[in-house]
Each structure stands twice: as C-alpha cells, then as structure tokens.
C-alpha cells in the first residue's frame, strides 16, 4: 500500500530524513515513535506530499506520487490525514465540514454526502453534533469530527500526526477508541504517537525514529516490550519512567517538583493525580530522613498507561531493611498519612540495595 524507497528530505542544511526504505501493507497499522525532531511528522507529510522529498520515491497503491506526470489530486484522495490541531473549518458546522470535500472534490450530490456524513458522525459517537460549530465542541470531539471528515473522502490510507497530543486523558480515550475501531475494520494507518501502550496494543508494527532514520522496526509488542537497540530502549524507558536521586534531607524541593511536573504533564495526569504524586514523594522522603544517618535515596515513578496507575520505587544502599518499619514507630501520623495515599507497599533486597515499592491509590489518581 505504501512504499518508501531511499527517501531523503532536508530543510536548508538540516537533513530531516535520511535514506528511508520501508513498506507498509494493506490493512497494516504502523505506529511511529521517537523523540522530538526525529523526523516523524515530516515522514507523514512527505507521504501526503505536504512536504516534497529531495530524493527517493514514494508509491501509494503502486502509483509513484513523485513521478513528473503523476495525478497528484487522484493519488492524494487515497491518503487522508488527521492533524494534532484538528484543522477544522471553524466557520462551518460539523456537518458542513464533512460534506464540503465529497461535494466539491468527489462530486457527490449534497444529499448523498449528508447521508454519509450522518453515518460517520454516528460511528464516532457524535450523531447529535451535526449542526454544532467546531468551537462548541471539546478537543476530543473536534478530533473525532476530524477523523470522520477524513473518512468522508473514502481514503485507503489514514495518516495520524500525534492525534492526541493536545488532549486531556478523557479526551485521549475517546479518540483512541475510534482509531481502535478503524484498526479492527482493517484500515491501513500510520500513526505518529507518544501513547506507548496504545501503539503496542493496536499496531502491527512500530517504527522507532531517531535523527532522521528508522532506527529500529519490528512487531509492536517486541519493540515496546523488548527493544533490541540502545536508543529505542532508552527512549521507551524515559517516557514511561521518571528517575531522581536525593542526596540528603537538604534537597532542592522546588527543582524536584519542577521535573516531576514535566513527567506528570507528559502523561496528562489530572490535577488530583499530580498533587497526589507530589504528596506521596514528599511524605516518603520525610519519613526516610527521620533517620539522619540514611544515605542518598533514588526514586523512580513508573507509569502504566493502560491502567493509568503509578508505581513508586525507592532504592537506597543502607544496611538491609525497610526504612518504613522504623517510620511506623517514630512517626505514626506520617505513616498514616502515607497509607491514605498509596497501597501495596513492599520491601525487597535488589542488587545490593533496599527497594521499597508502592502504588498510588486509585481514588487519589
């Protein structure tokens, strides 16, 4: 369905895509992950000819879209694109957003276009919003309208450019549910995303891009759960985990909280979950340094996107033992406050260190 052969793209002196060769088959779902600036969005824009590559060829359904006499409008109709910023026509109703393309470009009758538009709006859960204006919708609803508008053009391929990056967690679930349905229906899709669990569960394959290259590719679960190459492993761990070391009780609370905030924002934590994350870390550190002889402690926040649960892992190199055992005796009120925030507290020796783990209570998340 999509063939990229020795594809290269640069902006000025910056080489954004470097000799990319890949094939995507009909009905296949491929997620593209990687750090900012890796070339992910540019790759999608080249496939849809929003950006034109300097070298290489791109075939869509066998047609070379870079050939001198290629029928670009006809080929482009095969390839729909959904953007992170929705790109709806704000002066048109939802229904008009869905019918303008089929009527003007596909030459459908207004009645046929409206019938199809109502079917698509119902499919994405917005059957009652046909006559609303885009500004009356939530972000998640706007993105679902954008997907329905894309489908109204009957594409064979849909390209998604970070479709959930501007949404909060509830809205993310709305949009991902629609994309899951399209995957189940056999739509060919390329999805630039930072939703790692979604990429693992929905995709057939994952491309990890770095510095303009497809650095590693393979079956989704293999890439997400057991990446082979170092940069892929580092990226996935960095997205899912936050790691911080506290040297002493005189640590910089504000610097630590600022970095934790970035982690919470990246995963679209609610305000309540963010506050509970901060309270948990601060309370544990308060209990830890009750013993003035304790050495540095490193804590890791490990986020499970699918369950939206957060695990806290605290490690130190003090003599074997659970520092919270002493806290139960020395600061009973503090320990009670901690237990209101977390559950499943365990201790174990791990690689010569003490490891204490706990999970944020759902009611606080």
Secondary structure, 3 states (H helix, E strand, C coil): CEEEEEEEEEECCEEEEEEEEEEECCCCEEEEEECCCCCHHHHHHHHCCCCCCCEEEEEECCEECCCCCCCHHHHHCCEEEECCCCCCCCCCEHHHHHHHHHHHCCCCCHHHHHHHHHHHHHHCCCHHHCCCEHHHCCHHHHHHHHHHHHHCCCCCEEEEECCCCCCCHHHHHHHHHHHHHHHHCCCEEEEECCCHHHHHHHCCEEEEEECCEEEEEEEHHHHHHCCCCHHHHHHHHHHHEEEEEECCCCCCHHHHHHHHHHHHHHCCCCHHHHHHHHHHHHHHHHHHCCCCCCCCEEEEEEEECCCCEEEEEEEECCCCCCHHHHHHHHCHHHHHHHHCCEEEEEEEEECCEEEEEEEECHHHC
